Amino acid sequence: MSGQKQYIHVIPSNQPANAEIGYNNGNPMINFNIGSQERFLIGESVRLTGKFKLYKPDGSDYADVDKATIDPVLGVASVLEQITISSKRTNQTIEQIKDYNKFLASYYKAKEDQYELESSESLTSLKAGSINAESNLQMTNNGTVLDFSINIPTGLLNSSELIPLSDTWGTGGLLIQLNLAPDSNVIFNYDGTNMDADKQGYYLLTDVAVNAVLHTPTGDDLQRAMKNTSMEYNSISSYYQVLNSGYGTINFNLGLSKVISAFVNIVKSQNINSYFHGLATNGIQNAGGDNQDINNIQWLKNNMLYPNQYQIQDYTNNSAFYDPQLVRQFLNSIDEFAKVKSYEIYDGVNFKKNYAYYGDGDYLGNSFGVGIRYDALSDQGADFSSEQIGLIIESALNDNTANSVYLFVLSRQIITFGAGGINVVK
């Protein structure tokens, strides 16, 4: 497409006078306005930039002996609990991902390998891969703040199509709203122990901005853009449920007509917002924190087996690793979100049942999840507009321990544009 590119730098519309943003200081939300104009936004160019720092409760700096860190695969993205993208003109929601950092926990573990986690691109995201390397990154900077620059992957922003911002042939501008996670779900002890109250600190973001690239169409490209009345894109939806028995059931009315794939990741509920690594992606755990055997998985549509016409049995109860079929189906489901690295497939340590925590030199950590891909051929998806999605997980859990299950669904959606505004067809 012919035309010119412009680079934009957008500061928050709700930025406080001291430019400090954080959950602890009463500023748990960041709003960015990209105004309506006769241009396209290049979604993959959108990056969140700023400075990041951890503080102890009294405002002093953490030290190595405090053992504090953040997730080494998520890095600064740990603080992003929710993202909402709306039309600036009409305030209609185009895409919303709740529990966004939990989605990213599986996304990055599938997308990146050890070598990428050691690259300069990774370090700009403040992630170091292994737990000790992450702690060193956070704690050994003599109290200085750390600069960061991260992309913000969503279905819309990762679309191959340019996003029109026009009032007449587009979205009428975009509002990007980021909700920040509680400090207690971001900071934890790197050795897996409980964090003492006098170490339960907070994070602050400063000088935050969104940087992106706009494209200005000219000539025939502008004429075609003005005649185009719709845009198709992927969208990511999120759902939450708690399981506390060996026979766990999940059911949701999605209201989505073109579902491509779905996956869940799991964390023990008591670890959430507790300064005890609530963003981990472990298996189902008992009260002692041990991962339980997964005996049977059933994906359902309207209470009937679908798309597999059989139950997925796990015959590895005497093995240290989860069943290869469970791992393969999970990776196939998330491959639509992120191109899965072969590292994840052949390095079975990341799907080990007794993997309790990051070790000294371990990368990625436990990457457990359960997933299904509905359409690997036409990419038109399965129709859940009027039928429930269901999942049954039979496990060895027998002590009533609550485990939080986060379900993420990828679907095709269409935005239509017109003089009256936009319409999102799900």
C-alpha angles and dihedrals in degrees: 000000000000123000142079133297126226127192117220133196113198123188121201115279088218098044113149120234094258092047090232115137126182145128093250097054095051098261103106096151134066122196125195124187121203104187128227113268141147092270142091127243114225097222098201090055093065111113133174112221135180144098128298134197140167122223134189117239092268092052095255125127124271117242131207092260090060090069092213121153145142129239107298095214097044097040112174090351085078088085095059107095099164139007125198124185116193141168110267091209099052104013089232113153113244098177134358126181115189118196086026095168090054089053090049091050090068094032095058095040089057096039101045134052133197094276094052090048088058094048128103090249089059093047091055085061090051094241123129104179101231123067097237093047089052092050090050090050092053101037108037101061096095094244096307122138119248122234116226139186121184137169118235107227115204132145092259098043092045091052117124088224123086114246112237114222099187122125091223104035103021150029096304091241128310136263114205113194122187119193113202125227123241114266088240091064094048106043123059143147114278093218094059096249127127114274116241116241093246089058097047095109139156144244131235132202120204136181090018119180143155116236122193146151124248125200122213112205119213137189116350092000090059091049091051091047091053091053095048111099103180146035128203119211143155119261131197119216125187136207136179135211138159125232121195106165140061089255104056123179129193124190129171137169101227101180088208123133102195110041112174102179144337137203140176133210124194140212131173106264097228090061093062115101090356105107085254107109102278090176095065118122101218129151124258106305135200126222091280093055096252118145111242128223114263105223103176140007125195124181112199141192114198088345094305127108109268142201090351111052090209141056118258105236121198111216095178102092089127093045129089090226135064119253112284091230091059090049093046094050092048092051091046090053095050093042087082089060099039132008101253117234118231086230089073092052102049101033098077094181089088090061097044116137096220094045099128101165148350111287127213096276101016119125128209094003123220108349099183120156142140120230149160134203114214102189123024096161116041097021088218092117137210123300113245096156092116104011131074126247111226138188129185118194117188111194141161092257108132108156103074093249111164115238121188115226120199115199120199121189127194116206140165115250136176131216115204120200129210146143090277094055132262135319125204113212111200 
